[in-house]
Amino acid sequence: MARVQASDSLIPRQVFEVPPAEPNNSTADSGSQGSGVKLKKQIGLLDGVAIIVGVIVGSGIFVSPKGVLRFSGSIGQSLIVWVLSGVLSMVGALCYAELGTMIPKSGGDYAYIGAAFGPLPAFLYLWVALLILVPTGNAITALTFAQYLLKPFWPSCEAPIGAVQLLAAAMICVLTLINCYNVKWVTRVTDIFTGTKVLALLVIVGAGVWWLFKGNTEYWEKPFSGGFHTPGYIALAFYSGLFSYSGWNYLNFVTEELKDPYQNLPKAICISMPVVTIIYTITNIAYFSVLSPDEILSSDAVAVTFGDKMLGCLSWIMPFAVACATFGSLNGAIFASSRLFFVGARNGHLPAAISLINVYCLTPVPSLIFLGVLTLLLLFINDIYVLINYVSYVEALFTLISVSGLLWMRYTQPKTERPIKVSLVLPIIYLIVCLFLVISSCAQEPFVVGVGTIIILSGVPVYYLTIHNPVKWLADTSQTINLWCSKFFICMPNQEKFD
């Protein structure tokens, strides 16, 4: 099977010989005697569904669904964008189901881009994920959690930034500790908080239905009035919609820990994506029924404005729901994205210490600590929100490259086993949509695209200086850190073997 090559590795895979693992029922997979330390397959179908739904349904649907409305111009056109964004995300997820079952390794886009196009493009994805995509998104999610959890204590003003940052930091530390200790705890937290935020959305839907049954239909008399039809605005509306669905590929990051991935990966996708699309659509119908377009566009948190208008003394439910949404979403994001850095280190594209696995918990503790430290550092950067401007463009670009890889491997590796093989129409449709979004963003936001491209390309010299032709002192330093982490975190190198 094609794989990301590690021949350009900055650091050796191991800094010491690992003896065969002794049988240990508390730490090893059944049947893993003598196979060494590796990640356990503990994620079932329902856990997989909860991870996808939990990561997708973050604060966005509660706080800022106004992005789609701003660039659509009308509530009718907004609903069309929400539905089509869900359908397009489903198409993309099905393409990733083929990639994930063809290349059953953790790491998601990183693994697929590497298998299709080689180590440099894979490293560039890892580089931009390291700088922008993962820690920035996690830090902003943590700050959002803290702001809304503290809102009842400062109802008429913003909470002090120091209190917000400290609470966000505490949240990151708690979730990192949970992820380090036990995967089962992670999935339980995900299941509980996914159910909580879906319940909160159903409260919004129920209040909206009640409002409509009372005869309040004035906002639906001309649903398409004022709609924008220029390609640039349509692209930006879809950017906002697709960004709200982002996270559908996170289960692909943890394929190695998924039970029966050939069955459960596509099933989890086919269950979760329609559920999210339906929930998003009916939630927006509720918003548009109760709040005017001007109220939505002027609101900093649409769900909170909705709660103030409809729930009376129970309006505190909405800030609490936003906090639950962000807590559950960040828990799933930490779990999945830490595996990205783990796999990158295992392939020699990050220091080898990040690929170590704790021998008792069977979790990538150094990778989780590394991600946690990066996120904590970003919490205390005042203009962190500027970085999020580049996320949509970078994600769309690398998703385009991943789906291109699917088509390319259909041509270069036609005989490779594919447990799931989607119709060629689906990746072609998704590729065209991604191309449209990337090209349109170049015209609408050239500065954002330019800076995002520079950040991506800045990884090229880093690759050649540290991986392709590594400096000796860097390799020696990495080996020293690797040995120290092995002892301090009681870890060993991953012993999983791939064909």
NULOKE-399552 format. One record per residue (C-alpha): residue in one letter; z, x, y. Coordinates in steps of 0.5 Angstrom, whole numbers, plus 500, padded with zeros to 3 digits. Layout:
BEGIN
aZXY/...
This chain:
BEGIN
m500500500/a498502507/r504505511/v506508517/q506516516/a512520517/s508527516/d509528524/s517527524/l521530529/i527531524/p527531516/r529525512/q535528510/v540533512/f543534505/e542532498/v544525496/p547524489/p545518485/a549512487/e555510483/p555503481/n559499486/n559492485/s562491492/t557495496/a550495492/d545490490/s545488483/g541492479/s541498484/q545503480/g542510481/s537507486/g542510492/v544506499/k539501501/l540494505/k542488501/k537482500/q542477503/i538472507/g536466504/l531461506/l536457511/d538463514/g531465515/v530458519/a536459523/i535466525/i528464528/v530457531/g536461533/v533467537/i527462540/v532457542/g536461547/s537460555/g530459557/i530451555/f536450558/v535454564/s528455566/p523450563/k520450571/g516456570/v511452566/l511446571/r510451577/f504453574/s501447571/g502443577/s504436574/i509434568/g503431564/q499438564/s506441563/l507437556/i500439554/v502447555/w509446551/v505443545/l500448545/s504454546/g508451540/v502450536/l499457538/s506460536/m505457530/v498460529/g501467531/a507466526/l502464520/c498471521/y505475521/a506471515/e500474512/l502481515/g509480513/t508479505/m502484505/i507489508/p514487506/k518492510/s522491516/g520493523/g515487524/d510489529/y512497529/a510497521/y504493522/i501497528/g503503524/a499501517/a493499521/f492504526/g497510525/p503513528/l501514535/p500506537/a506505532/f510509536/l508507543/y510500541/l517503539/w517507545/v516500550/a521496545/l526502547/l525502554/i524495556/l523489550/v529490546/p535492551/t533489557/g532482554/n539483550/a542485557/i540479561/t542474555/a549477555/l549476563/t547469562/f552468557/a557471562/q555467568/y555460565/l561461561/l565463567/k561457571/p567452570/f572457573/w567458580/p564451580/s562452587/c560459588/e557465583/a562468579/p564476581/i559480578/g564485576/a567479571/v560477569/q559484567/l565485563/l565479559/a557481558/a560487555/a565484551/m560480548/i555485546/c561489543/v564483539/l557482536/t555489535/l562489531/i560483527/n553486525/c556492523/y561489519/n557484514/v550481514/k553474512/w558474518/v551475522/t548469518/r554464519/v555466526/t547464527/d548458523/i554455527/f551457534/t544454532/g547448530/t551447536/k545448541/v540444537/l546438538/a546440545/l539439546/l539432542/v545430547/i539431553/v534427549/g539422548/a541421555/g533421557/v532416552/w537412555/w535413562/l528411560/f530404556/k533402563/g526402566/n526409570/t519410569/e517412576/y516419574/w511417569/e506413573/k501419575/p503424570/f497428571/s497428579/g497435582/g495439576/f492446577/h486447573/t484454575/p484459569/g489464573/y494458573/i493456566/a494463564/l501463567/a503457565/f501459558/y505465559/s511461561/g510457555/l509462550/f515466553/s520461551/y517461544/s518468543/g522470537/w518467532/n516474529/y524476529/l524474521/n519480520/f523485523/v528484517/t523483511/e527488507/e533484507/l530477506/k531474499/d524473495/p520474502/y513472499/q516465498/n521465504/l518468510/p512463510/k517457508/a522459514/i516460519/c513453517/i519449517/s522452524/m516452528/p514445528/v522444529/v522448535/t516445538/i518438537/i525439540/y522443546/t517437547/i522431547/t527435551/n522436557/i520429556/a528428558/y528432563/f521429566/s524422566/v531424569/l529429574/s523429579/p519435579/d522438586/e529437583/i526441577/l523447581/s529447586/s534448580/d537454578/a539451571/v535445569/a540443564/v546443568/t542439574/f541434568/g548434566/d551433573/k546427574/m547424567/l553426564/g559425569/c565428567/l562431561/s557435565/w561441563/i558441556/m551444559/p554450562/f558451555/a551449551/v547455555/a553460553/c552458546/a545458546/t545465549/f551467544/g547465538/s540468541/l543475542/n547475535/g540474532/a536479537/i541484535/f541483528/a533483528/s532489533/s537494530/r532494524/l526496528/f530502531/f532503524/v525503521/g523507527/a528513525/r526512518/n519514519/g521520523/h519517530/l527517532/p533521531/a534521523/a541519525/i539512527/s536511520/l543512516/i546506512/n554505512/v556506504/y561500504/c558495509/l550497507/t548496514/p545500519/v551502523/p548508527/s542504529/l547498531/i551502535/f545506539/l542499541/g549497543/v550503548/l543502551/t544495552/l551496555/l548501560/l543496562/l548491564/f550495570/i544496573/n543492579/d536491579/i535490571/y532483572/v526487575/l524490568/i523483565/n517482569/y513486565/v516483558/s511478557/y505482559/v507488554/e509483548/a502479549/l499486549/f502488542/t502482539/l494482540/i494489537/s498487531/v493481530/s487485531/g490490525/l490484521/l483483522/w482490521/m485491515/r481485512/y475490513/t478497511/q483494506/p480488502/k483489496/t490490498/e494485495/r496479500/p500474497/i499469503/k492470506/v490465512/s484463514/l480468518/v479462524/l487463525/p487470527/i481470531/i483464535/y490467536/l486474538/i482470543/v488467546/c492473547/l485477550/f485471555/l492472557/v492479558/i485479562/s488473566/s494477568/c490483570/a487479575/q493475577/e499480577/p495487577/f502491579/v506488574/v500490569/g499497572/v506499571/g507496564/t501500562/i504506565/i510505561/i506504555/l502510556/s508515558/g510515551/v504519549/p506526552/v513524549/y510523542/y506530542/l512533545/t517531540/i514528534/h507531533/n509538535/p516538535/v520543539/k525547534/w531546538/l530538538/a530538531/d536543530/t540538535/s538532531/q540535524/t547536527/i547529530/n545527523/l550530520/w556528524/c554521524/s554521517/k561523516/f563519522/f560513520/i561514513/c553513512/m548516508/p540516508/n536510506/q534510499/e529505499/k522506496/f516503498/d509504494/
